[in-house]
Amino acid sequence: MTLQKLEPELLALTPNEKAQAIQILAQSLGNAWRGIEKTPGVCGGDACISGTRIPVWVLVNARNLGISEAQLLKDYPTLSATDLANAWVYATVYPEEITTAIRENEE
């Protein structure tokens, strides 16, 4: 099966099913997170966009507050759309980690 043939079926999934599909795909990659890294001593060891000090939780929190992807790309000119996609996948697979980081950093 090709991605072109699979795309309509993926788009027809419910939001919950899409999240599950993302999780399955991410796990199948062996958790080798392209574009996401954790470095001890950088941003408290939180997951960040590779080569930056922009934590995934910051992007997720901004999105939760209603900031669009277009605005995030404008606010963070070093980020690409691929960086945001990687962040969303990471956050989907590790929701507890992201929720905890948001909570801890809002206090």
MILUM-406370 format. One record per residue (C-alpha): residue in one letter; x, y, z; chain. Coordinates in nm, 3 decimals. Layout:
! residues N
pt aa: A xx: X yy: Y zz: Z ch: A .
...
END
This chain:
! residues 107
pt aa: M xx: 0.000 yy: 0.000 zz: 0.000 ch: A .
pt aa: T xx: 0.126 yy: 0.347 zz: -0.082 ch: A .
pt aa: L xx: 0.088 yy: 0.658 zz: 0.128 ch: A .
pt aa: Q xx: -0.117 yy: 0.814 zz: -0.151 ch: A .
pt aa: K xx: -0.371 yy: 0.531 zz: -0.126 ch: A .
pt aa: L xx: -0.364 yy: 0.533 zz: 0.254 ch: A .
pt aa: E xx: -0.415 yy: 0.908 zz: 0.294 ch: A .
pt aa: P xx: -0.796 yy: 0.915 zz: 0.240 ch: A .
pt aa: E xx: -0.841 yy: 0.637 zz: 0.494 ch: A .
pt aa: L xx: -0.623 yy: 0.817 zz: 0.748 ch: A .
pt aa: L xx: -0.814 yy: 1.140 zz: 0.702 ch: A .
pt aa: A xx: -1.144 yy: 0.956 zz: 0.760 ch: A .
pt aa: L xx: -1.036 yy: 0.842 zz: 1.108 ch: A .
pt aa: T xx: -1.180 yy: 1.005 zz: 1.418 ch: A .
pt aa: P xx: -0.947 yy: 1.233 zz: 1.614 ch: A .
pt aa: N xx: -0.896 yy: 0.958 zz: 1.873 ch: A .
pt aa: E xx: -0.816 yy: 0.702 zz: 1.604 ch: A .
pt aa: K xx: -0.571 yy: 0.946 zz: 1.444 ch: A .
pt aa: A xx: -0.393 yy: 0.991 zz: 1.776 ch: A .
pt aa: Q xx: -0.370 yy: 0.614 zz: 1.816 ch: A .
pt aa: A xx: -0.236 yy: 0.578 zz: 1.461 ch: A .
pt aa: I xx: 0.028 yy: 0.842 zz: 1.532 ch: A .
pt aa: Q xx: 0.128 yy: 0.658 zz: 1.847 ch: A .
pt aa: I xx: 0.159 yy: 0.327 zz: 1.661 ch: A .
pt aa: L xx: 0.366 yy: 0.485 zz: 1.386 ch: A .
pt aa: A xx: 0.588 yy: 0.667 zz: 1.631 ch: A .
pt aa: Q xx: 0.651 yy: 0.350 zz: 1.829 ch: A .
pt aa: S xx: 0.732 yy: 0.165 zz: 1.508 ch: A .
pt aa: L xx: 1.017 yy: 0.406 zz: 1.452 ch: A .
pt aa: G xx: 1.180 yy: 0.274 zz: 1.766 ch: A .
pt aa: N xx: 1.127 yy: 0.605 zz: 1.940 ch: A .
pt aa: A xx: 1.409 yy: 0.759 zz: 1.740 ch: A .
pt aa: W xx: 1.262 yy: 1.106 zz: 1.753 ch: A .
pt aa: R xx: 1.374 yy: 1.294 zz: 1.452 ch: A .
pt aa: G xx: 1.392 yy: 1.657 zz: 1.532 ch: A .
pt aa: I xx: 1.332 yy: 1.618 zz: 1.907 ch: A .
pt aa: E xx: 1.611 yy: 1.585 zz: 2.162 ch: A .
pt aa: K xx: 1.661 yy: 1.585 zz: 2.536 ch: A .
pt aa: T xx: 1.990 yy: 1.725 zz: 2.660 ch: A .
pt aa: P xx: 2.075 yy: 1.721 zz: 3.031 ch: A .
pt aa: G xx: 2.126 yy: 2.077 zz: 3.152 ch: A .
pt aa: V xx: 1.939 yy: 2.232 zz: 2.858 ch: A .
pt aa: C xx: 1.589 yy: 2.356 zz: 2.938 ch: A .
pt aa: G xx: 1.579 yy: 2.133 zz: 3.242 ch: A .
pt aa: G xx: 1.628 yy: 1.825 zz: 3.025 ch: A .
pt aa: D xx: 1.286 yy: 1.875 zz: 2.863 ch: A .
pt aa: A xx: 1.224 yy: 1.754 zz: 2.509 ch: A .
pt aa: C xx: 1.321 yy: 2.035 zz: 2.270 ch: A .
pt aa: I xx: 1.327 yy: 2.095 zz: 1.900 ch: A .
pt aa: S xx: 1.671 yy: 1.973 zz: 1.789 ch: A .
pt aa: G xx: 1.934 yy: 2.243 zz: 1.778 ch: A .
pt aa: T xx: 1.720 yy: 2.490 zz: 1.974 ch: A .
pt aa: R xx: 1.621 yy: 2.569 zz: 2.327 ch: A .
pt aa: I xx: 1.252 yy: 2.556 zz: 2.237 ch: A .
pt aa: P xx: 1.079 yy: 2.294 zz: 2.453 ch: A .
pt aa: V xx: 0.799 yy: 2.089 zz: 2.304 ch: A .
pt aa: W xx: 0.580 yy: 2.177 zz: 2.602 ch: A .
pt aa: V xx: 0.607 yy: 2.549 zz: 2.519 ch: A .
pt aa: L xx: 0.476 yy: 2.487 zz: 2.168 ch: A .
pt aa: V xx: 0.198 yy: 2.259 zz: 2.291 ch: A .
pt aa: N xx: 0.096 yy: 2.510 zz: 2.557 ch: A .
pt aa: A xx: 0.088 yy: 2.788 zz: 2.298 ch: A .
pt aa: R xx: -0.131 yy: 2.577 zz: 2.073 ch: A .
pt aa: N xx: -0.359 yy: 2.498 zz: 2.369 ch: A .
pt aa: L xx: -0.393 yy: 2.873 zz: 2.424 ch: A .
pt aa: G xx: -0.514 yy: 2.916 zz: 2.067 ch: A .
pt aa: I xx: -0.195 yy: 3.029 zz: 1.895 ch: A .
pt aa: S xx: -0.194 yy: 2.907 zz: 1.536 ch: A .
pt aa: E xx: 0.088 yy: 2.718 zz: 1.369 ch: A .
pt aa: A xx: 0.137 yy: 3.014 zz: 1.137 ch: A .
pt aa: Q xx: 0.184 yy: 3.244 zz: 1.436 ch: A .
pt aa: L xx: 0.424 yy: 2.999 zz: 1.602 ch: A .
pt aa: L xx: 0.633 yy: 2.987 zz: 1.285 ch: A .
pt aa: K xx: 0.635 yy: 3.367 zz: 1.281 ch: A .
pt aa: D xx: 0.721 yy: 3.390 zz: 1.652 ch: A .
pt aa: Y xx: 0.997 yy: 3.129 zz: 1.621 ch: A .
pt aa: P xx: 1.158 yy: 3.196 zz: 1.282 ch: A .
pt aa: T xx: 1.411 yy: 2.914 zz: 1.327 ch: A .
pt aa: L xx: 1.128 yy: 2.658 zz: 1.336 ch: A .
pt aa: S xx: 0.988 yy: 2.481 zz: 1.033 ch: A .
pt aa: A xx: 0.651 yy: 2.318 zz: 0.977 ch: A .
pt aa: T xx: 0.830 yy: 1.984 zz: 1.012 ch: A .
pt aa: D xx: 0.955 yy: 2.089 zz: 1.356 ch: A .
pt aa: L xx: 0.598 yy: 2.159 zz: 1.464 ch: A .
pt aa: A xx: 0.476 yy: 1.828 zz: 1.322 ch: A .
pt aa: N xx: 0.750 yy: 1.647 zz: 1.516 ch: A .
pt aa: A xx: 0.650 yy: 1.833 zz: 1.832 ch: A .
pt aa: W xx: 0.282 yy: 1.739 zz: 1.791 ch: A .
pt aa: V xx: 0.367 yy: 1.372 zz: 1.738 ch: A .
pt aa: Y xx: 0.597 yy: 1.370 zz: 2.039 ch: A .
pt aa: A xx: 0.329 yy: 1.534 zz: 2.254 ch: A .
pt aa: T xx: 0.070 yy: 1.280 zz: 2.136 ch: A .
pt aa: V xx: 0.292 yy: 0.988 zz: 2.233 ch: A .
pt aa: Y xx: 0.403 yy: 1.139 zz: 2.565 ch: A .
pt aa: P xx: 0.101 yy: 1.339 zz: 2.687 ch: A .
pt aa: E xx: 0.176 yy: 1.292 zz: 3.058 ch: A .
pt aa: E xx: 0.530 yy: 1.428 zz: 3.015 ch: A .
pt aa: I xx: 0.404 yy: 1.736 zz: 2.833 ch: A .
pt aa: T xx: 0.116 yy: 1.797 zz: 3.074 ch: A .
pt aa: T xx: 0.352 yy: 1.772 zz: 3.370 ch: A .
pt aa: A xx: 0.603 yy: 2.010 zz: 3.211 ch: A .
pt aa: I xx: 0.332 yy: 2.266 zz: 3.138 ch: A .
pt aa: R xx: 0.197 yy: 2.242 zz: 3.492 ch: A .
pt aa: E xx: 0.541 yy: 2.267 zz: 3.653 ch: A .
pt aa: N xx: 0.642 yy: 2.565 zz: 3.444 ch: A .
pt aa: E xx: 0.320 yy: 2.757 zz: 3.506 ch: A .
pt aa: E xx: 0.368 yy: 2.751 zz: 3.884 ch: A .
END
